């Protein structure tokens, strides 16, 4: 009886995931190859798939099967995990009134256009009523879904199951205190790399070839994936054997192309490393957005911006762009790709100051959700905090509170997962070095297989068997703290900036 019920539950849930993955391929196509005139028809297709997926997920039979399974003991560990996590997703889906789901979808699809327009014209007041509406809808969502401490937790839970604002606040506060010190020491060193070498001529076709070979070298399987060009880079795990990476290139901006590819390839290696035998179930799905981001940041930063990585790749880079980097030493190149400087735009920020941009957004989002901050007052609050944390005043809202698309998409609660990713990446990498010994020697020889194998075993293949915080404890023997990240940054910047 139980076995049949379990099979029925899994088959039904898997169908909702199949519908979702058809949506993913349609969305990938929309952002890469779809001709502009196809937009109307695509929107209709996407709307239909979203409705179909939601229907499959909220079918009352799913609830009956879950209850039946929960009332009898489950011996199999994987089955227990799948029942637990499907329950979480199912509850969230059915608690959301369909009118609210529809209202949010309609609002954010319009709000994104108003946001894009407002950013272009540096006109926050034109976006303010939309932000107002989105915050109101998100507060409604939080009370529909329910929460113990803070309404923000209900939103966070969608991206980072089990995490709470209170826990994140504690880790971020420690991180902030140490980052402020580190960044001040770097500024006081008076040393600056020659970043202009990264703005020389880097022909786009060669960036593509070099980026593709670097992604393959770190372990992204191109027999099970591909790399294409888009405006806003992303990685989409379509399903077993099919993972799509996208990136963007600028002929005079080296960092954007290569580090963008390494970042998305890190996401892709996670997707390719999931347990495909359990595709379409929680056991075969990624743990959380924070853990996903840890995998992209680990390859992009911990590996891709390290000296040993470039000891292998720099001579190849010089060859690829014959003549362009002949006068540049390995040391000055590595210094340039690790430049630390307070700046206005999050996506262009370095590894250290990046986290300040996130902490600022995390604080403002919570104030918006509690009602302490009115959406109309966001620009002033943003600029005050920015001055306080990064000692800069944005010259315009376009370069301030209007720079990110997330709020217009209703993605309140998403930002902290970026810094959680940096924190998890550092703590995982520290453990990988303890377990595997001299990884730098591997990197110098262009070998990344031992690290990838370790990640496959420890982080990727467990899927959602453990929630993010629990996974961290199991893999590293300790809960998440800021120490590994600060230790890693200090170790890297000390020789570059001649810190004490
Ligand atoms: Zn990412």
Boltz pocket constraint, residues with backbone or C-beta under 6 A from the ligand:
constraints:
  - pocket:
      binder: B
      contacts: [[A, 263], [A, 267], [A, 292], [A, 293], [A, 296]]
      max_distance: 6.0
